[in-house]
Amino acid sequence: MSHFAEAPSLFPDHDDVRDVIALEKGRVPSYMRDHRKRLRTRFMAGGAAALPDYELLELVLFRAIPQKDVKPLAHKLITTFGDFNQVLSASPAQLRTMDGIGEAVIIELKVVEAAAHRLSRAKVMRRHVVSSWDALLDYCHTTMAHRATEQFRILFLDTKNTVIADEEQAQGTVDHVPVYPREVVKRALELNASALILVHNHPSGDPTPSDADIQMTQQIDAAANALGIRVHDHLIIGKSNETSFRAQGLFDRHR
């Protein structure tokens, strides 16, 4: 008995034809529109927790690349940099080395990063440090945990331990940042600050204080104390956790 199978059609599916025409005319094909709509619906219903990193990144890329499937690029970015946060924290120079990344994508990523920093900072400024300590740690991790080089920041506090200023004092290399105690104390006096919280990151991800970290902290603490300014803590920010000099008793050892 002969067996007959349906011969493949010589004509493409109507939907495929429409998608090709849409691309040629600069419009988004139907399958891409549906995918983007589903992602947006899931995001609005369940928030960021409802999406893996690459899909959250797709949502960001939709605006920068409106007429192309961005899923492969999202996967590539996550694979290259590690996770959503590290993609946002990647420098423009790093991003430009990747195929498919133009200025529109870089701007979109940097805008989202800046918005995240500003939102977390707003939860700290003009707040009492004790009542907003978790928000302060979140802010430090958001702004510093994924940096490729060391950064030294200072939170300046008034007599009520309210944050009155947050300033970057120095940037360094992958394992060193130059800090000058005289400049730190000078700036505290200019702001009429009564206390300080020192913060810097370790790009290696390990927040264990080095001997240089401890020595630098002692020098700033001594200079500040001489002028009646108290150093409340020194936080070292790692990839996923932090070290507090106060919690580790490192201040008590030299006072």
C-alpha positions as CSV (number, residue, x, y, z in Angstrom):
1,M,0.0,0.0,0.0
2,S,1.3,3.3,-0.9
3,H,1.7,6.0,1.8
4,F,1.0,9.5,1.0
5,A,2.3,12.5,3.0
6,E,1.2,16.0,2.6
7,A,3.6,17.8,0.4
8,P,5.2,21.0,1.8
9,S,3.4,24.1,0.7
10,L,5.1,26.2,-2.0
11,F,3.6,29.3,-0.4
12,P,4.6,30.7,3.0
13,D,2.1,31.1,5.8
14,H,0.1,34.3,5.6
15,D,1.4,35.4,9.1
16,D,5.0,34.9,7.9
17,V,4.3,37.1,4.8
18,R,2.8,39.8,7.0
19,D,5.8,39.7,9.3
20,V,8.2,40.0,6.5
21,I,6.3,42.9,5.1
22,A,6.2,44.5,8.5
23,L,9.9,44.3,8.9
24,E,10.5,45.7,5.4
25,K,8.2,48.7,6.3
26,G,9.9,49.2,9.6
27,R,7.1,47.9,11.7
28,V,7.2,45.4,14.5
29,P,6.2,41.8,13.4
30,S,3.1,40.3,15.1
31,Y,5.1,37.6,17.0
32,M,7.4,40.3,18.5
33,R,4.4,42.5,19.4
34,D,2.8,39.5,21.2
35,H,6.0,38.6,23.0
36,R,6.5,42.1,24.2
37,K,2.9,42.4,25.3
38,R,3.2,39.2,27.3
39,L,6.4,40.4,29.1
40,R,4.9,43.7,29.9
41,T,1.7,42.1,31.2
42,R,3.7,39.7,33.4
43,F,5.8,42.6,34.7
44,M,2.8,44.7,35.6
45,A,1.1,41.8,37.3
46,G,4.0,40.4,39.3
47,G,6.7,43.0,39.2
48,A,10.4,42.4,38.7
49,A,10.2,39.1,40.7
50,A,8.0,37.6,38.0
51,L,10.8,37.9,35.4
52,P,14.2,36.3,35.2
53,D,17.1,38.8,34.6
54,Y,17.2,38.4,30.8
55,E,13.5,39.1,30.4
56,L,13.7,42.2,32.7
57,L,16.6,43.3,30.5
58,E,14.5,42.7,27.4
59,L,12.0,45.2,28.7
60,V,14.7,47.8,29.0
61,L,16.0,47.0,25.5
62,F,12.6,47.3,23.9
63,R,12.8,51.0,24.0
64,A,16.3,51.3,22.6
65,I,15.7,48.6,19.8
66,P,12.0,48.9,18.9
67,Q,12.0,46.8,15.7
68,K,14.3,43.8,16.5
69,D,14.1,40.7,18.6
70,V,16.2,41.6,21.6
71,K,16.1,38.3,23.4
72,P,19.5,37.1,22.0
73,L,21.1,40.3,23.0
74,A,19.7,40.2,26.5
75,H,21.0,36.6,26.9
76,K,24.4,37.7,25.6
77,L,24.6,40.6,28.0
78,I,23.7,38.5,31.0
79,T,26.2,35.8,30.0
80,T,29.0,38.4,29.5
81,F,28.5,40.5,32.7
82,G,26.8,38.0,35.1
83,D,23.4,39.4,36.0
84,F,21.0,42.3,35.5
85,N,22.7,44.6,38.0
86,Q,26.1,44.1,36.5
87,V,24.8,44.8,33.0
88,L,23.5,48.1,34.2
89,S,26.8,48.8,36.0
90,A,29.0,48.0,33.0
91,S,30.8,51.0,31.7
92,P,30.0,52.5,28.3
93,A,33.4,51.4,27.1
94,Q,32.7,47.8,28.0
95,L,29.3,47.9,26.4
96,R,30.6,49.3,23.1
97,T,32.9,46.3,22.6
98,M,29.8,44.1,22.1
99,D,28.1,43.5,18.8
100,G,24.5,44.9,18.6
101,I,25.2,47.6,21.2
102,G,24.8,51.2,20.0
103,E,24.5,54.5,21.7
104,A,20.8,54.1,22.1
105,V,21.2,50.9,24.2
106,I,24.0,52.4,26.3
107,I,21.9,55.5,27.1
108,E,18.9,53.4,28.0
109,L,21.0,51.2,30.4
110,K,22.7,54.2,32.0
111,V,19.3,56.0,32.5
112,V,17.9,53.0,34.3
113,E,21.1,52.7,36.4
114,A,20.9,56.4,37.3
115,A,17.2,56.1,38.2
116,A,18.0,53.2,40.5
117,H,20.8,55.1,42.2
118,R,18.6,58.2,42.7
119,L,15.7,56.2,44.1
120,S,17.8,54.4,46.6
121,R,19.6,57.6,47.6
122,A,16.3,59.4,48.2
123,K,15.6,56.8,50.9
124,V,18.7,57.8,52.8
125,M,19.1,61.6,52.5
126,R,17.7,63.6,55.3
127,R,16.9,60.4,57.2
128,H,18.2,59.3,60.6
129,V,20.8,56.7,60.0
130,V,19.6,54.3,62.7
131,S,16.0,54.2,61.5
132,S,17.1,54.0,57.8
133,W,20.2,51.7,58.2
134,D,18.8,49.0,55.9
135,A,18.0,51.6,53.3
136,L,21.5,53.0,53.7
137,L,23.1,49.5,53.1
138,D,20.8,49.0,50.0
139,Y,21.9,52.4,48.6
140,C,25.6,51.5,49.1
141,H,25.2,48.1,47.4
142,T,23.2,49.7,44.6
143,T,25.8,52.3,43.8
144,M,29.0,50.5,44.6
145,A,28.8,46.7,44.7
146,H,29.2,46.1,41.0
147,R,31.8,48.8,40.2
148,A,35.0,47.6,38.5
149,T,37.2,50.0,40.4
150,E,37.3,51.1,44.0
151,Q,35.3,54.2,45.1
152,F,35.4,56.0,48.4
153,R,32.3,57.8,49.6
154,I,31.4,59.7,52.7
155,L,28.0,60.2,54.3
156,F,28.1,63.4,56.4
157,L,25.7,63.6,59.4
158,D,24.5,66.4,61.6
159,T,24.1,66.4,65.4
160,K,20.9,64.4,65.1
161,N,22.7,61.7,63.0
162,T,20.7,62.7,60.0
163,V,22.4,62.4,56.6
164,I,23.0,65.9,55.2
165,A,25.3,65.0,52.4
166,D,26.6,62.0,50.4
167,E,29.8,62.6,48.4
168,E,32.3,60.6,46.4
169,Q,35.7,61.6,47.6
170,A,37.9,59.5,45.3
171,Q,38.1,56.8,42.7
172,G,40.9,54.4,42.3
173,T,42.0,51.1,40.7
174,V,40.8,47.6,41.1
175,D,42.4,47.3,44.5
176,H,43.4,50.8,45.7
177,V,41.8,54.2,46.2
178,P,43.7,57.2,47.4
179,V,42.2,58.9,50.4
180,Y,43.6,62.0,52.3
181,P,42.4,62.4,55.9
182,R,43.0,66.2,55.8
183,E,40.6,66.5,52.8
184,V,38.0,64.4,54.5
185,V,38.0,66.5,57.7
186,K,38.2,69.7,55.7
187,R,35.0,68.8,53.8
188,A,33.2,67.8,57.0
189,L,34.0,71.2,58.5
190,E,32.7,73.0,55.3
191,L,29.4,71.1,55.7
192,N,29.3,71.6,59.4
193,A,29.0,67.9,59.9
194,S,29.2,66.3,63.3
195,A,29.8,62.7,62.2
196,L,30.8,60.6,59.3
197,I,30.2,57.2,57.8
198,L,33.0,56.1,55.5
199,V,32.1,53.7,52.6
200,H,34.2,52.1,50.0
201,N,33.9,49.0,47.8
202,H,36.1,46.0,47.0
203,P,35.7,45.1,43.3
204,S,37.0,41.6,44.1
205,G,33.7,41.0,45.9
206,D,35.4,40.1,49.3
207,P,34.6,42.9,51.8
208,T,37.3,41.8,54.3
209,P,39.3,44.9,55.4
210,S,42.9,45.0,54.3
211,D,45.7,46.4,56.5
212,A,45.7,49.5,54.4
213,D,41.9,49.9,55.0
214,I,42.4,49.7,58.7
215,Q,45.3,52.1,58.7
216,M,43.5,54.6,56.6
217,T,40.4,54.4,58.8
218,Q,42.6,55.0,61.9
219,Q,44.1,58.1,60.3
220,I,40.7,59.6,59.4
221,D,39.3,58.8,62.8
222,A,42.2,60.4,64.6
223,A,42.0,63.6,62.4
224,A,38.3,63.8,62.9
225,N,38.3,63.2,66.6
226,A,40.9,66.0,67.0
227,L,38.2,68.4,65.7
228,G,35.2,67.0,67.5
229,I,33.9,65.0,64.6
230,R,33.0,61.4,65.1
231,V,33.5,58.5,62.6
232,H,30.5,56.3,63.2
233,D,31.5,53.5,60.9
234,H,33.4,52.4,57.9
235,L,31.5,50.1,55.5
236,I,33.3,47.9,53.0
237,I,30.9,46.9,50.2
238,G,31.4,43.5,48.5
239,K,29.4,41.8,45.8
240,S,26.7,40.4,48.0
241,N,27.6,41.5,51.6
242,E,29.4,44.1,53.5
243,T,31.8,44.5,56.5
244,S,31.1,47.1,59.2
245,F,34.2,48.2,61.1
246,R,31.8,49.0,64.1
247,A,30.2,45.5,64.1
248,Q,33.6,43.9,63.8
249,G,35.0,45.8,66.7
250,L,37.7,47.4,64.6
251,F,37.1,50.9,66.0
252,D,37.4,49.7,69.6
253,R,40.9,48.2,69.0
254,H,42.5,51.6,68.4
255,R,40.5,53.8,70.7
